[in-house]
Amino acid sequence: METSWTFDIRSALLVGAMLTLMIGLVLLVVGRALSGAYRTSIHWWVGATLLQPVGFVLLSLRDSLTPLLTILVANAFVTMGMAAYVVALRHFFRLPSGRGPLLGMVAAAMLTSLYWGLVDPDLIKRLIAISVVLALVLGTSAAIIYRHGRGAVRHVAGVAFAGATAIMAYRAIYLAFDPSQVSTVFQLTHVQLLTYAVGSVLPVIATIGFLLLCTERSQHELELAARVDYLTGCYNRRAIEELATQSMAAARRHGLPLSVLVLDIDHFKRINDELGHAIGDLALVESVARIRRTLRTEDVLGRLGGEEFIVLMPNADGSSAMNAGERIRSSFADQPLPMEGHLKTVTLSIGLATLAPMDGEFSQLLQRADRAMYAAKNAGRNLVMPDPMTGWEPAPGEKAV
């Protein structure tokens, strides 16, 4: 005896609502293990996955509850859930929230549901209007991901939102040209099946994609933290040594000069003793900002430790590096450093060394620049002192250091 296969859209909606609710709760738990920087975006995403099940459940109870709940309130919850994805993504990518247009879309969904659902009931017009609104909201999420996301991971959530956008747009166009295909909300047609599949599948796939985006960014931030000084934001010693080794190889391969400046803040201990370590930390941050303003785009700034910094200067000979060192030195000597209401004149002792054939490793080049820096301190501080092997010669009329 043959049995006929049947599919109940209402049951599918309830199953989809349950899956969406579960994925939202999973995200809420997993989100606690992620960086606090994602907390706002995660909360909005969880909100999206909790709002939609309410709307789906209300839709499935069309014959048991009033049209006010099963049309107006249900569509409002579904649309707000989709809009919450947009807000979550904008927070994740550190963009303005853009809630104004989203509120307008939610209002449009509610007004069309109110008019063509309760005031002048018209199923086709209501479905077309809701489909257009949801296509706009879902398309906004896809656009945010592809404009601001990087790497292959973005395709998981991006394709989910783009596919859902295409389905909603397809339903609007299909019903506009052939409204006879749908006579009831739960009619078993391919258009309705695709539509309800969006509500059931999108939250699961999109949430997995969102978690992948969070994980990828966390990994990137961990890698960055291993290379960046936590206080000043410039490269740490480990990263500088790696970059310097690469720069030395490139300089020799292309026959270009490479110079190194080692900078030390004079009498820095006095700042800590007189004003406290908090102000001392601020002085380091302000010093890095001032040094950066005098450097070229290709120059690389790093912190060797304490109040000692280094500048890698690709394609800079001794003369160019000497001029750069003088610009940095005078920028400090000529203008006090602001430190939370305190103005204090800070000077630098700077040592300069250029890459020489004898420098087999970066440590040798660094050692020569470091010795030159200590020579500047011994000579009275607030000086730029070249290493004897830099090949720098003072210009006519210029005073030798």
Order of alpha helices (4+ residues) and beta strands (2+ residues): alpha-alpha-alpha-alpha-alpha-alpha-alpha-alpha-beta-alpha-alpha-beta-beta-alpha-beta-beta-beta-alpha-beta
